[in-house]
Amino acid sequence: MRASVFSLVPITKDDIRHIAALARLELDPEELEQLAADLAQILCYVEQINLVNTDNIIPRNRFVETENVFRED
């Protein structure tokens, strides 16, 4: 089992402030607190997805075979 970066590095309010500044968002303290909790939860879900064994899964760029539907002319 591989270690996850998300569980090793906690999300801080400074991280949220930095992300908000990059997105040009102004957040009040309540929004900052809620966003930190939401982002931590999202990263926990990503961590769970990263734990799924995909060794025998073939990478694909499309899941439905397509064909050219344009006419020859």
MOMOUR-V182289 format. One line per field, one symbol per residue. phi: phi as a letter, one per 20 degrees, with the letter a starting at -180 (. if undefined). A space follows every 50 residues. Layout:
phi=???
//
This chain:
phi=.efdfffecfedffffffffffeldddegfffffffffffffffffffff effdfeeefcdbdcfdbfdfffe
//
